[in-house]
């Protein structure tokens, strides 16, 4: 269970789900003055939205852009960076998932159907909904075997 939770917290695990960038685009910004970008005139007060997918996956900017490499963005002298609530979130996830796995059996809703691993694009990218059949698990239903 701890390995599963650790895996969930690692960004590279999303790579398997084509969700390496949570947001496809940055929040809209306004230009503060008339400017030129890549030969195009951009007037003052123009709404600009940056395509983060293009920036993060541009082979002209990054060597092997589709490979997970956090070191290209981290200053080694800055120390370890973590979310202040990560430890609490891991404990909560452990308790919740342990309880769910103890109480239920999870199966695909339809036999042989696998979840869509491509994800859903919107304001952010997130895993596609999965239809599951949950069956209640009771220790009383297990008959002990005699040896």
Backbone as a printed PyTorch tensor [residue, N CA C, xyz], in Angstrom:
tensor([[[  0.8200,  -1.1790,   0.0000],
         [  0.0000,   0.0000,   0.0000],
         [  0.8740,   1.2570,   0.0000]],

        [[  1.9360,   1.2350,   0.7910],
         [  2.8180,   2.4000,   0.8600],
         [  3.4970,   2.6290,  -0.4890]],

        [[  3.8670,   1.5500,  -1.1640],
         [  4.4780,   1.6900,  -2.4950],
         [  3.4900,   2.2990,  -3.4910]],

        [[  2.2370,   1.8920,  -3.4250],
         [  1.2080,   2.4430,  -4.3090],
         [  1.0340,   3.9390,  -4.0630]],

        [[  0.9390,   4.3440,  -2.8280],
         [  0.7590,   5.7530,  -2.4990],
         [  1.9800,   6.5590,  -2.9220]],

        [[  3.1690,   6.0270,  -2.6830],
         [  4.3830,   6.7200,  -3.1240],
         [  4.3770,   6.8860,  -4.6320]],

        [[  3.9090,   5.8740,  -5.3250],
         [  3.8400,   5.9360,  -6.7900],
         [  2.8460,   7.0080,  -7.2450]],

        [[  1.7280,   7.1330,  -6.5320],
         [  0.7330,   8.1400,  -6.8780],
         [  1.2760,   9.5530,  -6.7400]],

        [[  2.1920,   9.7500,  -5.8040],
         [  2.7250,  11.0750,  -5.5630],
         [  3.8670,  11.4460,  -6.5000]],

        [[  4.3460,  10.4930,  -7.2760],
         [  5.4500,  10.7920,  -8.1750],
         [  4.8990,  11.2760,  -9.5050]],

        [[  5.3780,  12.4120,  -9.9580],
         [  4.9230,  13.0010, -11.2210],
         [  5.1220,  12.0220, -12.3640]],

        [[  6.2270,  11.2850, -12.3700],
         [  6.4850,  10.4330, -13.5170],
         [  5.4560,   9.3130, -13.6490]],

        [[  4.7360,   9.0070, -12.5810],
         [  3.7070,   7.9660, -12.7010],
         [  2.6170,   8.4090, -13.6650]],

        [[  2.3890,   9.7360, -13.7780],
         [  1.3710,  10.2290, -14.6950],
         [  1.7860,  10.0080, -16.1330]],

        [[  3.0800,   9.8330, -16.3620],
         [  3.5630,   9.6270, -17.7270],
         [  2.8600,   8.4280, -18.3550]],

        [[  2.5930,   7.4290, -17.5570],
         [  1.9290,   6.2340, -18.0810],
         [  0.4930,   6.5310, -18.5020]],

        [[ -0.0560,   7.6220, -18.0300],
         [ -1.4280,   7.9830, -18.3470],
         [ -1.5040,   9.1800, -19.2850]],

        [[ -0.3700,   9.5480, -19.8930],
         [ -0.3060,  10.7050, -20.7820],
         [ -0.8110,  11.9600, -20.0990]],

        [[ -0.5220,  12.0960, -18.8160],
         [ -0.9610,  13.2670, -18.0590],
         [  0.2310,  14.0290, -17.4950]],

        [[  1.3670,  13.9800, -18.1880],
         [  2.5570,  14.5830, -17.6100],
         [  2.4010,  16.0690, -17.3360]],

        [[  1.5770,  16.7740, -18.0810],
         [  1.2710,  18.1750, -17.7930],
         [ -0.1720,  18.2520, -17.3120]],

        [[ -0.3470,  18.6700, -16.0840],
         [ -1.6900,  18.7180, -15.5300],
         [ -2.5390,  19.7550, -16.2530]],

        [[ -1.9420,  20.8990, -16.5830],
         [ -2.6640,  21.9510, -17.3100],
         [ -2.0820,  22.0640, -18.7180]],

        [[ -2.9420,  22.1090, -19.7140],
         [ -2.4710,  22.2470, -21.0860],
         [ -2.1210,  23.6820, -21.4230]],

        [[ -2.7420,  24.6200, -20.7420],
         [ -2.5030,  26.0380, -21.0130],
         [ -2.4080,  26.8020, -19.6920]],

        [[ -1.6410,  27.8920, -19.7270],
         [ -1.5260,  28.7600, -18.5470],
         [ -2.7880,  29.6110, -18.4210]],

        [[ -2.9450,  30.2240, -17.2860],
         [ -4.0610,  31.1560, -17.1050],
         [ -3.8920,  32.3380, -18.0580]],

        [[ -4.9810,  32.9120, -18.5220],
         [ -4.8780,  34.0510, -19.4370],
         [ -4.1800,  35.2430, -18.7740]],

        [[ -3.3550,  35.9310, -19.5560],
         [ -2.6770,  37.1500, -19.1140],
         [ -2.9810,  38.2580, -20.1220]],

        [[ -2.8350,  39.4980, -19.6920],
         [ -2.9620,  40.6530, -20.5750],
         [ -1.5750,  41.2280, -20.8190]],

        [[ -1.3210,  41.6840, -22.0390],
         [ -0.0610,  42.3700, -22.3070],
         [ -0.1450,  43.7690, -21.7030]],

        [[  0.9590,  44.2180, -21.1140],
         [  0.9870,  45.5250, -20.4420],
         [  1.3160,  46.6680, -21.3980]],

        [[  1.9200,  46.3240, -22.5260],
         [  2.2630,  47.3520, -23.5050],
         [  2.3240,  46.7150, -24.8810]],

        [[  2.3380,  47.5150, -25.9070],
         [  2.5120,  46.9960, -27.2690],
         [  3.8540,  46.2810, -27.3380]],

        [[  3.8650,  45.1220, -27.9690],
         [  5.0970,  44.3530, -28.0590],
         [  5.1140,  43.5360, -29.3390]],

        [[  6.2150,  42.8900, -29.6050],
         [  6.3540,  42.0010, -30.7540],
         [  6.8230,  40.6480, -30.2370]],

        [[  6.2050,  39.5890, -30.7100],
         [  6.5720,  38.2360, -30.2920],
         [  6.6770,  37.3700, -31.5320]],

        [[  7.8600,  36.8380, -31.7750],
         [  8.1280,  35.9730, -32.9350],
         [  7.6890,  36.6390, -34.2350]],

        [[  7.9090,  37.9470, -34.3310],
         [  7.5750,  38.6740, -35.5480],
         [  6.1290,  39.1440, -35.6420]],

        [[  5.3110,  38.8270, -34.6420],
         [  3.9070,  39.2490, -34.6350],
         [  3.7330,  40.4410, -33.6980]],

        [[  2.9650,  41.4230, -34.1250],
         [  2.6500,  42.5690, -33.2770],
         [  1.5380,  42.1790, -32.3170]],

        [[  1.7720,  42.4440, -31.0450],
         [  0.7850,  42.1340, -30.0060],
         [  0.4520,  43.4530, -29.3000]],

        [[ -0.7500,  43.9930, -29.5460],
         [ -1.1130,  45.2870, -28.9460],
         [ -1.3110,  45.1930, -27.4340]],

        [[ -1.2240,  46.3340, -26.7620],
         [ -1.4690,  46.4260, -25.3200],
         [ -2.8810,  45.8980, -25.0150]],

        [[ -3.0480,  45.2600, -23.8570],
         [ -4.3150,  44.7040, -23.3680],
         [ -4.8280,  43.5200, -24.1860]],

        [[ -3.9450,  42.8650, -24.9380],
         [ -4.3190,  41.6410, -25.6500],
         [ -4.2870,  40.4760, -24.6660]],

        [[ -5.2880,  39.6140, -24.7080],
         [ -5.3010,  38.4170, -23.8580],
         [ -4.3590,  37.3930, -24.4780]],

        [[ -3.4260,  36.9010, -23.6740],
         [ -2.4390,  35.9380, -24.1390],
         [ -2.5760,  34.6740, -23.3010]],

        [[ -2.6640,  33.5320, -23.9640],
         [ -2.7240,  32.2390, -23.2890],
         [ -1.5570,  31.4020, -23.7930]],

        [[ -0.7070,  30.9710, -22.8800],
         [  0.4720,  30.1910, -23.2460],
         [  0.1050,  28.7190, -23.3360]],

        [[  0.4860,  28.0650, -24.4240],
         [  0.2860,  26.6360, -24.6100],
         [  1.4180,  25.9030, -23.8850]],

        [[  1.1610,  25.4860, -22.6540],
         [  2.1900,  24.8440, -21.8380],
         [  2.6630,  23.5240, -22.4270]],

        [[  1.7660,  22.7970, -23.0570],
         [  2.1610,  21.5210, -23.6760],
         [  3.2430,  21.7610, -24.7280]],

        [[  3.0580,  22.7950, -25.5420],
         [  4.0360,  23.0920, -26.5830],
         [  5.3670,  23.5320, -25.9760]],

        [[  5.2990,  24.3610, -24.9490],
         [  6.5300,  24.8490, -24.3140],
         [  7.2830,  23.6980, -23.6520]],

        [[  6.5750,  22.8460, -22.9370],
         [  7.2350,  21.7700, -22.1900],
         [  7.7260,  20.6370, -23.0790]],

        [[  7.1440,  20.4890, -24.2430],
         [  7.5190,  19.3580, -25.1180],
         [  8.2370,  19.8030, -26.3850]],

        [[  8.7830,  21.0150, -26.3880],
         [  9.4700,  21.5460, -27.5670],
         [ 10.8900,  20.9850, -27.6500]],

        [[ 11.1940,  20.1720, -28.6830],
         [ 12.5410,  19.6080, -28.7980],
         [ 13.6060,  20.6640, -29.1010]],

        [[ 13.2050,  21.8680, -29.5170],
         [ 14.1780,  22.9390, -29.7320],
         [ 14.6560,  23.5400, -28.4130]],

        [[ 13.8760,  23.3580, -27.3450],
         [ 14.2370,  23.9030, -26.0290],
         [ 14.8120,  22.8450, -25.0920]],

        [[ 14.3390,  21.6070, -25.2250],
         [ 14.7010,  20.5570, -24.2700],
         [ 15.2830,  19.3480, -24.9770]],

        [[ 16.3050,  18.7840, -24.3900],
         [ 16.8350,  17.5210, -24.8950],
         [ 15.9050,  16.4100, -24.4110]],

        [[ 15.3820,  15.6260, -25.3240],
         [ 14.4510,  14.5370, -25.0090],
         [ 13.2880,  15.0370, -24.1380]],

        [[ 12.4430,  15.9280, -24.6710],
         [ 11.4000,  16.5740, -23.8640],
         [ 10.3350,  15.6400, -23.3140]],

        [[ 10.1210,  14.4830, -23.9240],
         [  9.0680,  13.5950, -23.4220],
         [  9.5430,  12.7260, -22.2640]],

        [[ 10.8480,  12.7380, -21.9840],
         [ 11.3790,  11.9540, -20.8650],
         [ 11.2250,  12.7350, -19.5680]],

        [[ 10.8470,  12.0460, -18.5080],
         [ 10.7170,  12.6870, -17.2010],
         [ 12.1150,  12.9760, -16.6640]],

        [[ 12.4260,  14.2570, -16.4500],
         [ 13.7260,  14.6520, -15.9310],
         [ 13.5520,  15.9090, -15.0860]],

        [[ 13.2650,  15.7530, -13.8000],
         [ 13.0290,  16.9280, -12.9620],
         [ 14.2770,  17.7760, -12.7540]],

        [[ 15.4520,  17.2000, -12.9720],
         [ 16.6990,  17.9200, -12.7270],
         [ 16.8950,  19.0950, -13.6780]],

        [[ 16.2070,  19.0860, -14.8090],
         [ 16.3660,  20.2100, -15.7250],
         [ 15.7030,  21.4750, -15.1880]],

        [[ 14.8510,  21.3520, -14.1710],
         [ 14.1550,  22.5140, -13.6110],
         [ 14.5560,  22.8300, -12.1730]],

        [[ 15.3820,  22.0050, -11.5690],
         [ 15.6750,  22.1640, -10.1400],
         [ 17.1160,  22.6000,  -9.9420]],

        [[ 17.2910,  23.6260,  -9.1320],
         [ 18.6130,  24.0840,  -8.7320],
         [ 19.0720,  23.1590,  -7.6070]],

        [[ 20.1790,  22.4540,  -7.8150],
         [ 20.6390,  21.4610,  -6.8490],
         [ 20.9620,  22.0820,  -5.4930]],

        [[ 21.3280,  23.3660,  -5.4570],
         [ 21.6920,  24.0090,  -4.2030],
         [ 20.4820,  24.4800,  -3.3970]],

        [[ 19.2870,  24.3940,  -3.9780],
         [ 18.1000,  24.9210,  -3.3030],
         [ 17.5270,  23.9590,  -2.2710]],

        [[ 17.9640,  22.7180,  -2.2580],
         [ 17.4590,  21.7550,  -1.2830],
         [ 16.2130,  21.0450,  -1.7830]],

        [[ 15.6880,  20.1690,  -0.9370],
         [ 14.5290,  19.3640,  -1.2930],
         [ 13.2690,  20.2160,  -1.2970]],

        [[ 12.4330,  20.0290,  -2.3040],
         [ 11.1780,  20.7730,  -2.3820],
         [ 10.0150,  19.7840,  -2.2250]],

        [[  9.1630,  20.0500,  -1.2630],
         [  7.9810,  19.2150,  -1.0610],
         [  6.8100,  20.0910,  -0.6460]],

        [[  5.6510,  19.5770,  -0.8350],
         [  4.4360,  20.2480,  -0.3730],
         [  4.3690,  20.1040,   1.1500]],

        [[  3.9890,  21.1660,   1.8330],
         [  3.9110,  21.1300,   3.2890],
         [  2.8890,  20.1020,   3.7840]],

        [[  1.8630,  19.8380,   3.0040],
         [  0.8260,  18.8990,   3.4180],
         [  1.0110,  17.4940,   2.8760]],

        [[  2.1540,  17.2150,   2.2350],
         [  2.3490,  15.9050,   1.6080],
         [  2.2820,  14.7580,   2.6160]],

        [[  2.9160,  14.9130,   3.7720],
         [  2.9210,  13.8340,   4.7710],
         [  1.4960,  13.5360,   5.2550]],

        [[  0.7300,  14.5840,   5.5330],
         [ -0.6560,  14.3880,   5.9590],
         [ -1.4780,  13.7280,   4.8540]],

        [[ -1.2830,  14.1600,   3.6190],
         [ -2.0200,  13.5890,   2.4910],
         [ -1.6970,  12.1080,   2.3300]],

        [[ -0.4360,  11.7340,   2.5120],
         [ -0.0510,  10.3180,   2.3870],
         [ -0.7060,   9.4690,   3.4700]],

        [[ -0.7550,   9.9990,   4.6930],
         [ -1.3940,   9.2570,   5.7930],
         [ -2.8830,   9.1030,   5.5200]],

        [[ -3.5310,  10.1850,   5.0970],
         [ -4.9650,  10.1310,   4.7940],
         [ -5.2480,   9.1490,   3.6620]],

        [[ -4.4350,   9.1890,   2.6130],
         [ -4.6090,   8.2580,   1.4960],
         [ -4.4320,   6.8180,   1.9590]],

        [[ -3.4280,   6.5840,   2.7860],
         [ -3.1860,   5.2350,   3.2970],
         [ -4.4010,   4.7260,   4.0610]],

        [[ -4.9380,   5.5500,   4.9570],
         [ -6.0970,   5.1390,   5.7530],
         [ -7.3220,   4.8920,   4.8740]],

        [[ -7.5780,   5.8070,   3.9520],
         [ -8.7530,   5.6900,   3.0980],
         [ -8.6480,   4.4790,   2.1700]],

        [[ -7.5210,   4.3350,   1.4740],
         [ -7.3750,   3.2030,   0.5440],
         [ -7.3480,   1.8640,   1.2750]],

        [[ -6.6980,   1.8260,   2.4180],
         [ -6.6710,   0.5780,   3.1970],
         [ -8.0830,   0.1750,   3.6000]],

        [[ -8.8630,   1.1400,   4.0680],
         [-10.2430,   0.8610,   4.4670],
         [-11.0610,   0.3810,   3.2690]],

        [[-10.9280,   1.0820,   2.1240],
         [-11.6900,   0.7080,   0.9250],
         [-11.3160,  -0.7020,   0.4530]],

        [[-10.0320,  -1.0070,   0.4190],
         [ -9.6020,  -2.3280,  -0.0350],
         [ -9.9770,  -3.4160,   0.9540]],

        [[-10.0840,  -3.0650,   2.2180],
         [-10.4940,  -4.0300,   3.2380],
         [-11.9900,  -4.3400,   3.1400]],

        [[-12.7820,  -3.3430,   2.8030],
         [-14.2350,  -3.5020,   2.8010],
         [-14.8240,  -3.9470,   1.4660]],

        [[-14.1340,  -3.6670,   0.3440],
         [-14.7160,  -3.9130,  -0.9690],
         [-13.7610,  -4.6480,  -1.8950]],

        [[-14.3690,  -5.3080,  -2.8860],
         [-13.6380,  -5.8670,  -4.0080],
         [-13.9650,  -5.0110,  -5.2200]],

        [[-12.9480,  -4.5400,  -5.9320],
         [-13.1320,  -3.6680,  -7.0900],
         [-12.9670,  -4.4820,  -8.3690]],

        [[-13.9780,  -4.4360,  -9.2380],
         [-13.9350,  -5.1450, -10.5150],
         [-14.4500,  -4.2120, -11.6110]],

        [[-14.0290,  -4.4400, -12.8690],
         [-14.5930,  -3.6260, -13.9620],
         [-16.0970,  -3.8330, -14.0380]],

        [[-16.8320,  -2.7910, -14.3810],
         [-18.2910,  -2.8690, -14.4760],
         [-18.7040,  -3.9070, -15.5180]],

        [[-18.0300,  -3.8870, -16.6560],
         [-18.3050,  -4.8620, -17.7200],
         [-17.0860,  -5.7700, -17.8730]],

        [[-17.3110,  -7.0380, -17.9960],
         [-16.2360,  -8.0170, -18.1120],
         [-15.3200,  -7.6800, -19.2830]],

        [[-14.0400,  -7.6500, -19.0260],
         [-13.0620,  -7.4210, -20.0900],
         [-12.8570,  -5.9690, -20.4650]],

        [[-13.5640,  -5.0360, -19.8270],
         [-13.3790,  -3.6220, -20.1720],
         [-12.2690,  -3.0320, -19.3070]],

        [[-11.3400,  -2.3560, -19.9560],
         [-10.2350,  -1.7230, -19.2470],
         [-10.4410,  -0.2120, -19.2340]],

        [[ -9.9290,   0.4650, -18.2240],
         [-10.1140,   1.9190, -18.1670],
         [ -9.3350,   2.6270, -19.2730]],

        [[ -9.8390,   3.7870, -19.6710],
         [ -9.1710,   4.6310, -20.6480],
         [ -8.0000,   5.3160, -19.9510]],

        [[ -6.7830,   5.1210, -20.4520],
         [ -5.6060,   5.6770, -19.8010],
         [ -5.1570,   7.0000, -20.4160]],

        [[ -5.8960,   7.5280, -21.3840],
         [ -5.4890,   8.7710, -22.0350],
         [ -5.8510,  10.0050, -21.2190]],

        [[ -6.8350,   9.9310, -20.3820],
         [ -7.2230,  11.0770, -19.5800],
         [ -8.2030,  11.9770, -20.3080]],

        [[ -8.6590,  12.9920, -19.5960],
         [ -9.6340,  13.9390, -20.1110],
         [ -9.0070,  15.3310, -20.0700]],

        [[ -9.1350,  16.0640, -21.1600],
         [ -8.6000,  17.4240, -21.2110],
         [ -9.7200,  18.4150, -20.9580]],

        [[ -9.4470,  19.3520, -20.1090],
         [-10.3570,  20.4450, -19.8200],
         [ -9.5040,  21.6180, -19.4010]],

        [[ -9.9160,  22.3400, -18.3640],
         [ -9.0600,  23.3920, -17.8320],
         [ -7.7650,  22.7660, -17.3160]],

        [[ -7.8980,  21.5880, -16.7150],
         [ -6.7440,  20.7640, -16.3500],
         [ -6.9670,  19.3940, -16.9530]],

        [[ -5.9270,  18.5600, -16.9290],
         [ -6.0580,  17.1850, -17.4040],
         [ -6.2080,  16.2760, -16.1960]],

        [[ -7.0740,  15.2830, -16.3220],
         [ -7.3190,  14.3840, -15.2130],
         [ -7.6830,  13.0100, -15.7670]],

        [[ -7.5520,  11.9590, -14.9520],
         [ -7.8950,  10.6190, -15.4230],
         [ -9.3580,  10.5210, -15.8260]],

        [[ -9.6320,   9.7230, -16.8400],
         [-11.0050,   9.5140, -17.2980],
         [-11.7970,   8.7570, -16.2310]],

        [[-13.0960,   9.0070, -16.1480],
         [-13.9170,   8.2530, -15.1920],
         [-13.8650,   6.7530, -15.4900]],

        [[-13.9100,   5.9780, -14.4460],
         [-13.8580,   4.5230, -14.5780],
         [-15.1200,   3.9470, -13.9570]],

        [[-15.7890,   3.0480, -14.6780],
         [-16.9740,   2.3930, -14.1280],
         [-16.5250,   1.1070, -13.4440]],

        [[-16.7910,   1.0410, -12.1510],
         [-16.3970,  -0.1140, -11.3550],
         [-17.6140,  -0.7460, -10.7000]],

        [[-17.4930,  -2.0260, -10.4630],
         [-18.4860,  -2.7280,  -9.6620],
         [-17.8190,  -3.0390,  -8.3250]],

        [[-18.4020,  -2.5420,  -7.2590],
         [-17.8740,  -2.8030,  -5.9290],
         [-18.7420,  -3.8450,  -5.2560]],

        [[-18.1000,  -4.8420,  -4.7280],
         [-18.8360,  -5.8300,  -3.9570],
         [-18.3280,  -5.7770,  -2.5310]],

        [[-19.2610,  -5.8680,  -1.6170],
         [-18.9100,  -5.8060,  -0.2090],
         [-18.1530,  -7.0630,   0.1730]],

        [[-17.1090,  -6.8910,   0.9440],
         [-16.2820,  -8.0120,   1.3750],
         [-16.5300,  -8.2280,   2.8540]],

        [[-16.8480,  -9.4360,   3.2170],
         [-17.0950,  -9.7270,   4.6230],
         [-16.2430, -10.9070,   5.0530]],

        [[-15.5370, -10.7500,   6.1260],
         [-14.7050, -11.8260,   6.6460],
         [-15.5650, -13.0070,   7.0930]],

        [[-16.8390, -12.7440,   7.4220],
         [-17.7380, -13.8090,   7.8600],
         [-18.0760, -14.7680,   6.7190]],

        [[-17.9750, -14.2760,   5.4820],
         [-18.3210, -15.1360,   4.3350],
         [-17.2080, -16.1080,   3.9840]],

        [[-16.0360, -15.9470,   4.5640],
         [-14.9120, -16.8410,   4.2840],
         [-14.9670, -17.9960,   5.2890]],

        [[-15.0090, -19.1920,   4.7550],
         [-15.0420, -20.3610,   5.6250],
         [-13.6030, -20.8140,   5.8910]],

        [[-13.2480, -20.9850,   7.1230],
         [-11.8830, -21.4060,   7.4340],
         [-11.6040, -22.8040,   6.9050]],

        [[-10.3910, -23.0120,   6.4310],
         [ -9.9760, -24.3250,   5.9500],
         [ -9.2930, -25.0730,   7.0940]],

        [[ -9.5580, -26.3640,   7.1130],
         [ -8.9070, -27.1950,   8.1350],
         [ -7.7180, -27.8840,   7.5140]],

        [[ -6.6410, -27.9070,   8.2420],
         [ -5.4150, -28.5500,   7.7420],
         [ -5.1550, -29.8160,   8.4980]]])
